[in-house]
Amino acid sequence: MLCNGNECGKFKVISRPLSPVQIMIDQEQLKNVKNFNYWVSMTTNDPRCTHEITSRIAMAKAAFNKKKAVFTSKVDLHLSKKLAKCYIWSTALCGAETWTLRKVY
């Protein structure tokens, strides 16, 4: 059975054009879903990954706000940069290797 936390019995088809797919495991039909959370990333039908990117930006802002006192204090600039990479950039870019790259005109 395909399980990811509380996502048991669900699957995600990524294809063009979308075609109906039925998958049976142990005489149980799995449900095809539009969005699927896998670890820390959300897979959707949107090839631009806009939902995932906006979600990650929001998480990075929340991570900054949690440590705002540290970043706005008189901490050494070099240390502040290291902390930002550790707390903010790691949150923002987690799962970025699955995002679709495209050229914007």
N, C-alpha and C positions, 0 to 999 in steps of 0.2 A: 504494500500500500504506500502510495506517495504521501509523505507527511512532512510538514514544516510547521512545527508548533501546533496552532489550532487550524491549520490549513489542510487537514487530512481529507482525502477524497476529492481533491481539486487538481486541475491541470490548466496550463496556459498554452494555447497554440499561437505561434508567431509565424505567419505566412502571408503571402500575397498571391492571389486574392484569398480572403478568408473562406475557408471551406468547413462544412460541418464534420466534426470528428467525434466518434464514440469510442471510449476506452473502457473495457471491463476488466476488473481485477477481483478475483475470488467471487465471481457472480455479483459484483457491485459496480454499478456504473459511476464513473468519476464525472464530476461537474466541470465543464469548461467555463472559466472565469475571465473577465476582462482585465482585472488587475490581480497581480500575484506578488505577495511579499516574500522575497527570498533573502534570508539573513537580514541585511540592513538595506537592501535595495528593493524598489518596487518596479516590477516589470509590467508595462502597459502596451496598448496598441499604438501609442504615440511614438513614431520613430525619432522624434526630436528630443525625447526624454524631458520635456518641459516640466511635467509634474514632479519627477524625481529631483530635478535641479532646483526648482523652487522650494521643495521640501528640505533639501540639503542646505540651502541658503538660510532658511528659517531655523534649522537646527544649529547652524554656525552662529547665527545671531543670539540664540538662546545660550549657547556655550560662552559667548563673549559676555553676555549680561550676567551670567553666573560668576565670572571672574573679573567683572568690571572694576572692582576695587583694586585688584592687583595691577591691571593695565593702566588705570588712571593715577596710580600712586607714583611716587618719585623713584621707581625702580630703574636700574641701569637699562639703557636702550637695547643693548645686546641681549640681556636676559629677557626683556620684554618681547623681543623678536622670537627668541627660542620658545617662550611660553605660548605665543600666538601660533607658532607652527604646531606645537604639541596639542593645544586645546582646540583651536579654531579651525586651522587648515586640515587637520586630521579628520575632524567631524565633517567639514564641508566636502572633502574629496573622497570619503569612504564610499567605495562602490563605483567610482568614476571610470574605472576601466571597462565597465559595461555600457557606458553612455555612447550614443551615436555621435560621431564627428561629422560635421557638415560645413560647407562654405557658405557664409552669409554675405550677400551683396548689398 
